[in-house]
Amino acid sequence: MSGGTPPVAPWFARAVLSLVLPPEDRRYALADLEEEFEERVARAGLDQARRWYRTQAVRSVWPAVVGRSARALRGRGRSWGRGVGSGSGPSTGGGWGMIVQTFWSNVAFAVRTLAKAPTTVVITVVSLGMGIGAVTTVFTVADGLLHPPAPGLRNPEELVTIFTSDEDGDAYGTSSYPDYESVLELGALSDAAASAVRLVSMEGADGGEQLIAEVVSGNFFSVTGIRPVVGRAFTAQEGGPGDGAPVAVLGHDLWEDHFASDPGVVGTSIRLNGQPTTVVGVAPEGVVSRRVPVRPDVWLPLGSPADVGRQESLDRREAREYLILGRYAVGAGPGELAAQLQGLGSRLAGAFPDTWVDAPGRARAFTAVSERQSRVNPGARRVLGGVAAFFFAITGLILLIACTNVTSLFLVRAARRRQEIALRLALGAKRRQVVGLLLTEGLILGAPAGGLGIAVTHAMARAMATFALPVNVPIRLDFQPSGRAYAFAFATALVTSLLFSLVPAVRVSGSDLLSGLKARLGGLSGGGRRFAPGSVLVSVQLAACLVLLAGAGLFLRSLQASADLDLGVDPQGVAIMSKNVPDAVGTDGMEAFYRDLEERMAAAAGVEHAALSRGVELTLLQVNSDVSFHAQAADPSGEDPRGYRNAVTPGYFVTMGVELLRGRGIEVTDGAGSTPVAVVNQRAADLLWPGQDPLGRSFDVTPMGSAGDGGGPGTGTRTVQVVGVTATGRYMDVDDPPTPYVWTSLYQEPSRRVAVTLKGASADAMVAVLRDVVPLAAGEVPVLAPSTYDSQLSFLFIHLRLASKVLGWGGVFGLFLALIGVYGLISFSVTERTREIAIRRAVGADAPRVVGAVVRRGATLAGAGLVMGMAVLIPSARLLRGVLIGVSPTDPVALGAGVALLLGAALVASFLPARRAARIDPMTALRQE
Amino acid sequence: MTGKFLAEFELYVMLAVAALGDDAYGAAMRREIEERTGRPVSIGALYATLGRLEDKGLVSTHPAPPEPGKRGRPRKYCRLTPQGEEAARHSTEMLCRMMEGAAWLQTPAGGGG
């Protein structure tokens, strides 16, 4: 029953099967599985079918390998007797058989050898497994973010995303609905769909729930080719300005979680944003929005009654909220489309000179990007790529540290086995065979390490899935390791295990027989130089640790500095929440609604100040609307004086602790009937009227709500009169440059979506007041539940917290591994040099001198590591300049602390073996030798 | 004691071959055994066992090329050889003989095939 493109079996599982199945059965077995897979997709869904396929692959490995080797042995036994009957039989000559046999005997031998060294096995598997797990986790998240699946698309190579350049000139912005309608007429496209993402609340038996809705043009499903698994998709008539139908297609997750996957849900009615909406279908599993990388819970047609307050934005060319996904017309290609888009762009720029320019005054432009390249916004992709690179660097360093440890361990093991290996070589083994044997040992340890890495990745993915976001938004950070992640983990395991076993293998097997057999006697002569690679490895480890530790130090210092930052607000005792004005209240009734709510809050116990506002600076409720002062600034040729704005009620400034420098704030008299007023910050005043008195002056502001956070009825440009000036604070982010900012009166510019702010003695008490006093409509779920302003501000620094935590734990883990490395190396050299030390003691060196000599070795290692680490750290820390707040990337305190920690730890780790060296009794030691 | 004894899973595979007749190919057999016994069967184990049975001369296989059309798939059909039928008969007979006297078999539950 499955139409469209056939579903695809998990490729990694398929690759594993191709590898293990006997060649004569391979194509039949794979075809059998494919047949059942497709049946299962139709019956139980893609996810279930893929799980089944993977289980089949995993369960097949062992019987297939055993059966195949057994058959190979039988086949060969027979073929020697009477030749091979069928041409496609398993025996393809003695060469392959020999290699297989050698491999298996190597495996058997390596397993036996390793069984005698359980500590080596455990240390290797655990440290490599943790390292691989860390890297694979980053890979899984990056892969999930950068390459989201796009199931169900019909002929995806014909699909193309069309962007409009945004306010800053970035090419990958969203488009307005009127622009979408213009794009629809292009000859290079057969059709195009528009989509936007919103939050809607769904009423349930136990209150409301926030859902992510994708609002789409009626042809969305036919353009993409996505077919509902149950019911139907929207029709082209159902979505459009003015007359969107009250229908919805449910997301697969929501259908599973809330409707128990009941196909009978089609035809039932649910209440979305208070509007009765009929369910007409259920989307297939795993469909991700292209607008925001989340799985929508529900799809609504454009103009749907549940998309409250957005209908009028469909007429506004400056309301750029929609993502356009087009399908090429037959025979048309990217070149033709680009030419037509360019033509359309310049036509629009000519026709709408006010809305088709960006902030710096350049004409806007369309950009078309192929479906595959635009699953994630190409602009966001760059940022995500940078973040992913940062985490790859950190986890890569941890893996490097783990790997060097294991290499040292194997070097030591190999050195201990010099005699065994020399003997093998003497008895006629080829060097290649000896290397092969040692490599097999590495590979045998690599496999469980890769498995452990996968387990670690799954655990981390589970932990991340429970990570709570600061807002009531149902975004699932659900990153399941894909086939690619498995392949990545095992490829990493393969490469690392080859690395750590290859160096010792080549070194040891290359040594000549005599020196190998005489190794025991060599203590005096070659002791220092023989383990040079070991010293280099340990120094590299220490260098990597220094990078991690000093990096953590930088972020901690930055976090410390951020606490002293003057944000221009006082979060002490302040609580905030978001609130929607009920639909029953018309635009004219909003002012009365605000005033009534303010009075009720002010009357509540413990409340000192209360206010309503359009948004709250420095939180997720900040208003995205900007003000262009360009034409009005005193010096229009100067830098781009772009500012932001908010609309507030009288109590706002005192509630938030915003300092008024001159004039007055917004007052109760600034109602709908009075002169429109504004309070500006010092920066805005300086730009508009440098050196003059701003009070009493007028300027123009554009309406709020054009940036997609909805609500405010846009009524063209308004002229406002300045009544007050505040100090310049921070508004959008902590590291903003001084930005012009404007507050108008919320009474004069009402908005359906508002923020409620309260100040009292304790912020927690205010949170409780918000919960008790602010009425919620049936099913209403605030985007931001009542919370302290402080807790919201702390999310500004979440990247610092996260980075210092990841680097810190990485550093501690790395340091732990590196100390094992230092200890192991020094300890081993003490053992190897027992004879030398004993002789020195016998000829008069005292204990402190011996200790000093050994510890000096450790200090040398640490010193080399520090130099290397600094050489890497200083240039790479520069890259963090934009991220760190209030701290130089070469902050001496952070770097010094890292150095001290590392040196101290290295000295402790070398002191322990040094003490053992000092206790060597010359006579006993020499007699033993 | 001239007859050969079959391992449990080998016997299942041979009975599935017999039950499916002309339609005995990988996917059908895998499903047949899984559905009847309730025990998960991997495709790898099935083909390994078929290989073993073929080497013992109990089963013969006949590859069939993909049927024409987009979704045609190659299949490998299986049939019991005369020795195979003999071995399966022998094994089931022994099984029946051994079942006599087992207490829980006195009251057969349901009418399962």
Interface residues (C-beta under 8 A of the other chain):
Chain A: L17 V20 L21 P22 D25 R27 Y28 A29 A31 D32 L33 E34 E35 E36 T55 Q56 R59 S60 V61 W62 P63 A64 V66 G67 R68 A70 R71 R74
Chain B: Y25 G26 A27 R30 R31 P40 S42 I43 G44 A45 L46 Y47 A48 T49 L50 G51 R52 D55 P63 P66 R73 P74 R75 K76
